[in-house]
């Protein structure tokens, strides 16, 4: 991702942060508090999925506002991308077979950001 989007560092963050922090939060919260489970390809919990959504939104908003200082990204785009990437990350994590979410979450997060803004942010 870094090689593909070196001129758009926020896209790199959109790909990496949901996987690094969102998925980690889902695992931790899901194991500790995951009482309400569902299964698509693997057992997941609604608590873990909610944690992933919340942590992903917070991380992307924080990094987005950091990037506003250095670029011309409108704040409204940061909000849209943060919500959309969080939603797609939770869906990808829920439906991707175990282990492959390390690929699908970053890829789909970046693709949704590119789709929303026609390839440029």
Residue pairs with C-beta under 8 A, 6 or more apart in sequence:
1 11
1 12
1 15
1 16
1 106
1 110
2 12
5 11
5 12
5 15
5 110
6 12
8 120
8 121
9 67
10 63
10 64
10 67
10 71
10 73
10 81
10 121
11 110
11 113
11 114
11 121
13 60
13 63
13 64
13 67
14 60
14 81
14 85
14 109
14 110
14 113
15 106
15 107
15 109
15 110
16 106
17 56
17 59
17 60
17 63
18 52
18 56
18 59
18 60
18 85
18 86
18 89
18 105
18 106
18 109
19 89
19 101
19 102
19 105
19 106
19 109
21 55
21 56
21 59
22 52
22 53
22 55
22 56
22 59
22 86
22 89
22 90
22 93
22 105
23 52
23 89
23 93
23 101
23 102
23 105
24 55
25 48
25 51
25 52
25 54
25 55
26 44
26 48
26 49
26 51
26 52
26 55
26 93
27 48
28 51
29 45
29 47
29 48
29 50
29 51
30 44
30 45
30 47
30 48
30 49
30 51
31 48
33 45
33 47
34 44
34 45
34 46
34 47
34 48
35 45
35 47
36 45
36 46
36 47
37 43
37 44
37 45
37 46
38 44
38 45
38 46
38 94
40 94
40 95
41 95
41 96
41 97
41 98
42 97
42 98
44 93
44 94
49 90
49 93
49 94
52 86
52 89
52 90
52 93
53 86
53 87
53 89
53 90
56 82
56 85
56 86
56 89
56 90
57 82
57 83
57 86
60 78
60 81
60 82
60 85
60 86
61 78
61 79
61 82
64 73
64 75
64 78
64 81
64 82
65 75
65 78
67 73
67 78
68 75
68 78
73 121
77 116
77 117
77 121
80 116
81 112
81 113
81 116
81 117
81 121
84 112
84 113
84 116
85 109
85 112
85 113
88 108
88 109
88 112
89 105
89 108
89 109
92 101
92 104
92 105
92 108
92 109
93 101
93 105
96 104
96 105
113 121
